[in-house]
Amino acid sequence: MMRGVMASEWLKIRRKGIWLLIALGPLGVVGLQALNFFLRYDYLTKRYADDLWGAVIGNVHQLSVPTLLMGIAIVASMIAGIEHQTNAWKQTLALPVSKWCVFACKFTLLCTLLVCACTLLAAGTVVLGIALGYGTDIPLVTLLVKSYLPFLAAMPFAALQTWLSITIKNQAIPLTTGVLFSVLCLFGTAVGDWVPLKWLYLENQWNEPFYSAGPGLLLGLVIYVIGLIHFIRKDVS
């Protein structure tokens, strides 16, 4: 049953421009950092001489955090907005599928698309570093940590945006929420380790990125379950 619903979800997004958005997000981040490094090449190369690759990866990561939060909001809205735009929720739920399956498939689709975006971000970072002439001694562990762990730390926001986008017909509300999170996260490193917005930067007093990603996964699961229960009990129109 879930396989059939997932196949249906993939078909729904074929002509929605979501893949273009998934590509533009990470490529835009890498492009802006390319502009930053090429315009200030001598200064930045001298400043980060001890760890050139770490500088590239770190700068890309810093810019990718607000982009990730905004992307989560937009993609979640586009995935759920299909039924809202066509008033097709009753028809969708009239099929022999359960509400939990529909909710789970939309969340799974969002996460799959975000993983694709993270992969593009990692690949783009490698291309940028090589183009800058920083060699091929790439710190792969650091690259993978900075590219994928923020996605895990962002699970609370992915679950929340899926919940809001599915249950609220007016998509301005979840989109506004996404914009708010994107703006607030710019100050994320200045708050306590317990604030979810800081988790995406993978910074904490233990200097251990997994200590940021772990709570993100746990809180994301809690919000996902709450959203799922609410959707199951909610009447659709």
C-alpha positions in Angstrom: 0.0 0.0 0.0 2.7 2.4 1.0 4.7 1.7 -2.2 1.6 2.6 -4.3 1.1 5.9 -2.4 4.7 6.8 -2.8 4.6 6.1 -6.5 1.5 8.4 -6.7 3.3 11.1 -4.8 6.3 11.0 -7.2 3.9 11.3 -10.2 2.2 14.3 -8.6 5.4 16.4 -8.4 6.7 15.6 -11.9 5.6 18.9 -13.4 5.7 21.1 -10.3 9.2 22.4 -10.6 10.3 20.8 -7.3 13.4 19.3 -8.8 14.4 22.7 -10.1 14.1 24.1 -6.6 16.0 21.1 -5.1 18.9 21.9 -7.6 18.8 25.7 -7.2 19.1 25.7 -3.4 22.5 24.0 -3.0 23.8 25.3 -6.3 22.8 28.9 -5.2 24.7 28.4 -1.9 27.8 27.1 -3.7 27.5 29.9 -6.3 27.4 32.6 -3.6 30.4 31.2 -1.8 32.2 30.9 -5.1 31.7 34.6 -5.7 32.8 35.3 -2.1 36.0 33.3 -2.5 36.9 34.4 -6.0 36.4 38.1 -5.2 38.5 37.8 -2.0 40.7 35.0 -3.1 44.1 36.3 -1.8 42.7 37.5 1.5 40.7 34.3 2.3 43.5 32.0 1.1 45.9 33.7 3.4 43.5 33.8 6.3 42.6 30.1 6.1 46.0 28.9 4.9 46.1 26.3 7.7 42.9 24.6 6.6 41.7 25.7 3.1 39.2 22.9 2.6 37.8 23.4 6.1 37.2 27.0 5.3 35.3 26.2 2.1 33.2 23.5 3.7 32.5 25.7 6.8 31.5 28.8 4.8 29.2 26.7 2.6 27.6 25.1 5.6 26.9 28.4 7.3 25.1 29.7 4.3 23.2 26.5 3.7 21.4 26.5 7.1 18.9 29.3 6.3 18.6 28.0 2.8 17.7 24.5 4.2 15.0 25.9 6.4 13.4 27.9 3.6 13.7 25.0 1.3 11.9 22.7 3.8 9.0 25.1 4.0 8.7 25.6 0.3 9.0 21.9 -0.7 6.6 20.7 2.0 4.1 23.3 0.9 4.4 22.3 -2.7 4.0 18.6 -1.9 0.9 19.1 0.3 -0.4 22.0 -1.8 -1.4 19.7 -4.7 -4.4 18.4 -2.8 -5.3 21.8 -1.4 -5.2 23.5 -4.8 -7.5 20.9 -6.4 -9.6 20.3 -3.3 -8.7 16.6 -3.6 -8.2 15.6 0.0 -11.6 13.8 0.2 -10.8 12.0 -3.1 -7.3 11.0 -1.9 -8.6 9.7 1.4 -11.5 7.9 -0.2 -9.0 5.6 -1.7 -8.2 2.3 0.1 -5.3 3.9 1.9 -5.0 5.1 5.5 -4.3 8.6 6.7 -1.1 7.6 8.4 0.2 6.2 5.1 -0.6 9.5 3.2 1.1 11.5 5.9 4.1 9.2 6.1 4.6 9.2 2.3 4.5 13.0 2.1 7.1 13.3 4.9 9.2 10.6 3.3 9.1 12.3 -0.1 10.2 15.6 1.6 13.1 13.9 3.3 14.2 12.1 0.1 14.2 15.4 -1.8 16.2 17.0 1.0 18.8 14.2 0.9 19.2 14.8 -2.9 19.7 18.5 -2.1 22.4 17.7 0.5 24.1 15.4 -2.0 24.2 18.2 -4.5 25.6 20.5 -1.9 28.4 18.1 -1.1 29.2 17.7 -4.7 29.1 21.4 -5.4 31.4 22.0 -2.4 34.0 19.6 -3.8 33.8 21.3 -7.2 34.3 24.7 -5.6 37.3 23.7 -3.6 39.0 22.1 -6.6 38.2 25.1 -8.8 39.8 27.4 -6.1 43.0 25.4 -6.5 42.9 23.9 -3.0 44.0 20.5 -4.1 42.3 17.1 -3.9 43.1 16.3 -0.3 39.4 16.6 0.6 38.4 16.0 4.3 35.6 13.6 3.4 34.4 13.1 7.0 34.1 16.8 7.6 32.4 17.2 4.2 29.8 14.5 4.9 29.2 15.7 8.4 28.6 19.3 7.3 26.5 18.3 4.3 24.2 15.7 5.9 24.0 16.2 9.7 22.2 19.6 9.4 19.5 17.7 7.6 19.1 15.3 10.5 19.2 18.2 12.9 16.4 19.9 10.9 14.0 17.0 11.4 11.8 19.0 13.9 11.3 21.7 11.2 10.7 19.1 8.5 8.1 17.3 10.6 6.4 20.6 11.6 6.3 22.0 8.1 4.8 18.7 6.8 2.2 18.9 9.6 1.3 22.5 8.9 1.3 22.2 5.1 -1.0 19.1 5.2 -3.5 20.3 7.8 -3.8 24.0 6.8 -5.3 25.0 3.5 -3.9 28.5 3.5 -0.3 27.8 2.6 0.8 31.3 3.5 0.9 30.2 7.1 3.5 27.4 6.8 5.5 29.4 4.3 5.5 32.4 6.7 6.6 30.0 9.4 9.5 28.9 7.2 10.6 32.4 6.5 10.5 33.2 10.2 12.7 30.2 11.0 15.1 31.2 8.3 15.5 34.6 9.7 15.8 33.5 13.3 18.4 30.9 12.5 20.8 33.7 11.5 21.1 34.3 15.2 21.2 30.5 16.0 24.8 30.4 17.1 24.2 33.1 19.8 21.6 31.0 21.7 21.8 28.0 24.1 22.6 24.5 23.0 19.0 23.5 23.8 17.5 25.7 21.1 16.7 23.6 17.9 17.8 26.4 15.6 21.3 26.1 16.9 21.4 22.4 16.2 21.6 23.0 12.5 25.0 24.7 12.9 26.3 21.5 14.7 27.8 23.7 17.4 27.6 22.8 21.1 29.8 22.9 24.2 31.1 19.4 23.6 32.2 20.3 20.0 30.5 17.1 18.9 28.2 17.5 15.8 26.3 14.3 16.6 25.2 15.8 19.9 23.3 18.4 17.7 21.9 15.9 15.2 20.7 13.4 17.8 18.3 15.7 19.6 17.1 16.9 16.2 16.1 13.4 15.3 14.4 12.7 18.6 12.4 16.0 18.6 11.6 15.5 14.9 10.1 12.1 15.8 8.0 13.6 18.6 6.6 16.3 16.3 6.0 13.8 13.5 4.0 11.6 15.8 2.0 14.6 17.1 1.3 15.8 13.6 0.3 12.3 12.4 -2.1 11.8 15.3 -3.7 15.3 14.6 -4.0 14.5 10.9 -5.6 11.1 11.6 -8.2 12.7 13.9 -8.8 15.8 11.7 -11.9 15.9 9.4 -10.9 16.8 5.8 -12.9 19.0 3.5 
